[in-house]
Each structure stands twice: as structure tokens, then as C-alpha cells.
Amino acid sequence: MKRLTTILMGFMFIADPLIGGSGPPDVTEVLGAVIRGDRSTKKIALVFTGDEFGDGLPAVIRTLKAEQIQASFFLTGNFYRNKAFKKQIVELRDLGNYLGSHSDKHLLYCDWTNRDSLLVTRAEFEKDLKNSYKALRKLGIDKSGARYFLPPYEWYNETIASWTRDMGLQLVNFTPGTRSTADYTYPEMGKRYVDNQTVMESILDYEQKDVNGLNGFILLSHVGTDPRRREKFYDELPSLIRTLKSKGYQFVRIDELLEPRLSRD
């Protein structure tokens, strides 16, 4: 993920409002995906992704309830269909959290070293994404209520962003600069492993050093990880949230971050 963050930093630009004149004054885009909201307001969107593992669901739900905040969950069709996760997914929905798509089968869309090289056809992309929204509809969530789509592996190119727009959706991705996305790593990965302390310090250091702090940040971590990762970053969320609240940050859903003037039911 460090390599991915470095690549992303080279493509950033400030985009026009997302939805006519209804969006925020500034959002940051990379290759057609929104990766940061308005840098002038102290709002953060906590984003969780999930495909195979969901061990963090109980802890994350407890934290959100205790801190009286909402977050955004981009989960695959595999995850939504997993009966072991159904109870917690329904609870997340009923608590008012954002539920969106992370694809259906967690496909890798493009080559890691040659980003312009697609590994899926348009037909394969569209079929997979449509299937993920079928899983969402079983929860009573249609496409109009989940128009933001976060790509599997957080890896895409301009073609994927264009296909996403053609399906009436907007691609989003995490804000680079911290190690939060490395919370899936485990010691057996060697030098790629990033422990909880390093993840936490990277977030707080970024907040201190960046002129805009974490304003408009899309802070991504995982709702579950491989059992080989024995320390889980979701257990550090209460401390992180309280620290950032003490600095004046407000935690909002992804749609509230990117559409602050639009009301929702």
C-alpha cells in the first residue's frame, strides 16, 4: 500500500463540485476517483472495506455506538451474502451507517505495475458490479442510496472511473498519506508488516504536519483481517476517535462528506 500511496500522490488535483452546484466547493480527485473532501472543514469519513474477513464487526459497531458516530462500509457481494455477517450488517444499516459496494467478487481491475493495462473487460466489470448491487438490494438499499463505489484493492485507472460514471456511480478511494490501509498486514509478510503503533502514529503525524490536517479525509481501514494479524487496528479506534474529536474533528458518512448540503432520510 505504501507504493500505491506514492503513486496516488503524483496524480492529485482539485476537482469541481460533484453534483451540479450541490457538492462541496472542493474535492480532490485522482484518475476520476474522489479521494478527499473539502479541506476547509474538520470532517473525516471513516471508511471500512471488507471481503473475506469480518472479525472486526462487533468491535467496530460497539465503538460507533459508544462514540455516537456513523461510518461508511464498502463491502463485496461475497461479504453481503455471507450468513455469518448478516446480523451485524443489518445492525450497521439500522444504525444509519453508509453501506456501499466494493465490487462483487473482489476482482483486480488493472495490472499492479502497468496501471493502464486492464485485467477485466467492460462486460465483466459491469456484470460484477451489478451483482454487488443485487446483494445490496436484499438489504433494501438501491443504487440511488449507494452511489459511491470503492474499487477492490483500492486500485483502478481512468477507464474504470469512466465505466463507473456510465453506470450512474461515482468512484471514491482513500486519502493517501497515512498507513491506515496497511492494517491488514501480518508478521509473516516480513518488511511489509505494519503494526498498530506505526499505523496510529502515521495518522496523528499527518494530522500535525499537513497544513489542512485531516480535513476532508477519507480514512480507510479494514473491517476484518487475516487471523495471522494478532493485533487488530479496529481495537485502537476508540482511542483514535477520541483523540481526533478532542482536536475538533467531526466524523461523518462518505455522502455527508462529499454532499454536505444535501439532506438524506
C-alpha positions in Angstrom: 0.0 0.0 0.0 3.0 2.3 0.5 3.8 2.0 -3.2 0.1 2.7 -4.0 0.1 5.9 -1.9 3.2 7.2 -3.6 1.7 6.7 -7.0 -1.5 8.4 -5.9 0.3 11.5 -4.7 1.5 12.1 -8.2 -1.9 12.3 -9.7 -3.9 14.6 -7.3 -5.8 17.6 -8.5 -8.7 19.7 -7.1 -11.9 18.9 -8.9 -15.2 20.8 -9.5 -18.3 20.1 -7.4 -19.5 16.5 -7.7 -23.2 17.1 -8.2 -24.0 20.2 -10.1 -23.9 23.0 -7.6 -24.8 20.8 -4.6 -21.5 19.4 -3.7 -18.6 20.8 -1.6 -16.6 23.7 -3.0 -13.5 21.5 -3.5 -12.9 17.8 -3.7 -9.6 16.1 -4.7 -9.6 13.5 -7.5 -7.1 11.0 -8.7 -7.8 9.5 -12.2 -11.5 10.1 -11.9 -12.0 8.9 -8.3 -12.7 11.3 -5.4 -10.1 10.8 -2.7 -10.7 13.7 -0.4 -13.5 16.1 0.5 -13.4 19.8 1.5 -10.1 20.7 3.1 -11.6 23.7 4.8 -13.8 21.8 7.2 -12.7 19.5 10.1 -14.7 16.5 8.9 -13.5 12.9 8.4 -15.2 9.9 6.8 -14.2 6.7 8.5 -14.4 4.0 5.7 -14.2 0.3 6.2 -13.8 -2.3 3.4 -14.4 -6.0 3.7 -14.5 -9.1 1.5 -13.4 -12.3 3.2 -12.9 -11.3 6.8 -15.4 -9.7 9.2 -13.9 -10.3 12.6 -13.9 -6.7 13.5 -17.6 -6.1 13.0 -18.6 -6.4 16.7 -15.8 -4.2 17.9 -16.5 -1.5 15.2 -20.2 -1.5 16.0 -19.5 -1.1 19.7 -17.2 1.8 19.0 -19.5 3.6 16.7 -22.4 3.3 19.2 -20.3 4.4 22.1 -18.9 7.4 20.3 -22.3 8.2 18.7 -20.9 8.5 15.2 -21.5 6.9 11.8 -19.1 5.4 9.3 -19.2 4.1 5.7 -18.8 0.4 4.8 -17.8 -0.7 1.3 -18.3 -4.4 1.2 -18.2 -7.0 -1.5 -21.2 -9.1 -2.7 -19.2 -12.0 -1.1 -19.4 -10.2 2.2 -23.1 -9.2 2.0 -24.0 -12.8 1.1 -22.0 -14.3 4.0 -24.6 -15.5 6.5 -22.1 -15.2 9.4 -22.1 -11.4 8.9 -25.8 -10.8 8.2 -26.8 -9.8 11.8 -24.1 -7.2 12.0 -24.7 -5.9 8.5 -28.3 -5.3 9.3 -27.3 -3.6 12.6 -24.9 -1.3 10.7 -27.8 -0.4 8.3 -30.3 0.2 11.1 -27.8 2.4 13.0 -27.7 4.7 9.9 -24.2 3.9 8.6 -23.5 4.1 4.8 -23.4 0.7 3.0 -21.9 0.6 -0.4 -20.2 -1.6 -3.0 -16.6 -2.9 -3.0 -17.4 -5.0 -6.1 -19.0 -8.4 -6.0 -16.1 -10.9 -6.3 -13.2 -8.5 -5.3 -11.7 -8.5 -8.8 -8.3 -6.9 -9.6 -9.2 -4.5 -12.4 -5.7 -3.5 -13.7 -2.1 -4.6 -13.5 -0.1 -3.5 -10.4 2.9 -2.4 -12.5 1.2 -1.2 -15.6 -1.9 0.6 -14.4 -3.2 1.2 -17.9 -3.4 -2.5 -18.6 -6.9 -3.7 -17.8 -7.4 -7.3 -16.4 -11.2 -7.2 -16.9 -13.4 -6.5 -19.9 -16.2 -3.9 -19.7 -18.8 -6.6 -19.7 -17.0 -8.4 -16.8 -16.8 -5.2 -14.9 -20.4 -4.3 -15.3 -21.7 -7.8 -14.6 -19.7 -8.0 -11.4 -20.8 -4.5 -10.2 -24.4 -5.2 -11.0 -24.3 -8.4 -8.9 -22.9 -6.5 -6.0 -25.9 -4.1 -6.1 -28.2 -7.1 -6.2 -26.8 -8.1 -2.8 -27.4 -4.5 -1.6 -31.0 -4.5 -2.8 -31.7 -7.5 -0.5 -30.9 -5.1 2.4 -33.3 -2.6 1.0 -30.6 -0.4 -0.5 -30.8 0.6 -4.1 -28.2 2.2 -6.3 -29.6 5.7 -5.6 -28.8 5.2 -2.0 -25.3 3.9 -2.6 -24.0 5.9 -5.5 -20.4 5.9 -4.2 -18.3 2.9 -5.2 -14.9 2.0 -3.8 -12.9 -0.3 -6.1 -11.5 -3.7 -4.9 -7.8 -3.5 -3.8 -8.3 0.3 -3.9 -6.8 0.0 -7.4 -8.2 1.3 -10.7 -7.5 3.6 -13.7 -9.3 6.2 -15.7 -11.1 3.6 -17.7 -12.6 2.1 -14.6 -13.6 5.5 -13.4 -15.3 6.2 -16.7 -17.2 2.9 -16.7 -18.3 3.6 -13.2 -19.7 7.0 -14.2 -21.5 5.4 -17.1 -23.3 3.2 -14.6 -24.5 6.3 -12.7 -22.0 5.9 -9.9 -19.0 7.8 -8.6 -15.7 6.2 -7.8 -14.1 7.0 -4.5 -10.9 5.9 -2.8 -8.9 6.6 0.4 -6.9 9.7 1.1 -3.2 8.8 0.8 -0.6 9.9 3.3 -1.1 7.5 6.3 -0.6 3.8 6.8 -4.2 3.1 7.8 -4.7 0.8 4.8 -1.8 -1.4 5.9 -3.9 -2.7 8.9 -4.4 -5.9 7.0 -0.8 -6.9 7.1 0.6 -9.6 9.4 4.1 -10.5 10.7 4.7 -13.3 8.2 4.7 -10.7 5.4 8.1 -9.6 6.6 9.0 -6.0 5.8 5.5 -5.3 4.5 4.1 -5.8 8.0 2.9 -2.6 9.7 2.0 -2.8 13.4 -0.8 -0.8 15.2 1.6 1.7 16.7 3.0 2.6 13.3 -0.5 2.9 11.8 -1.7 5.2 14.7 1.4 7.3 14.6 1.2 7.8 10.8 -2.4 9.2 11.2 -1.6 11.5 14.1 1.7 12.7 12.5 -0.1 13.5 9.2 -2.7 15.5 11.2 0.1 17.5 12.8 2.2 18.1 9.7 -0.3 18.7 6.9 -1.4 22.3 6.6 -5.0 21.1 6.3 -4.6 18.4 8.9 -7.1 15.6 8.3 -9.8 17.9 6.9 -11.9 16.1 4.3 -10.1 12.9 4.9 -11.4 9.5 3.7 -9.6 7.3 6.3 -9.8 3.7 5.2 -9.1 0.6 7.2 -10.5 -3.0 7.2 -13.5 -4.5 9.0 -11.6 -7.8 9.3 -8.2 -9.1 8.8 -6.3 -12.4 8.4 -6.1 -14.3 11.7 -2.3 -14.2 11.3 -2.5 -10.5 12.3 -2.8 -10.9 16.0 -3.2 -7.2 16.9 -6.2 -5.6 15.3 -6.3 -1.9 14.5 -10.0 -1.8 14.9 -9.3 -2.2 18.7 -7.5 1.1 18.5 -10.4 3.0 17.0 -11.8 4.3 20.4 -8.5 6.0 21.2 -8.1 7.4 17.7 -11.6 8.7 17.5 -11.5 10.4 20.9 -8.1 12.0 20.1 -9.4 13.4 16.9 -12.6 14.6 18.5 -10.6 16.5 21.1 -8.9 18.3 18.1 -12.3 19.4 16.8 -12.9 16.8 14.1 -16.4 15.6 13.2 -17.0 12.1 11.9 -19.4 11.8 9.0 -20.6 9.4 6.4 -19.0 9.5 2.9 -22.1 11.0 1.4 -22.2 13.7 4.1 -18.5 14.4 3.5 -18.9 14.8 -0.2 -22.5 16.2 -0.3 -22.8 18.3 2.9 -25.6 20.4 1.6 -27.8 17.5 0.6 -30.2 16.1 3.2 -30.8 12.3 3.5 -33.6 10.3 5.0 
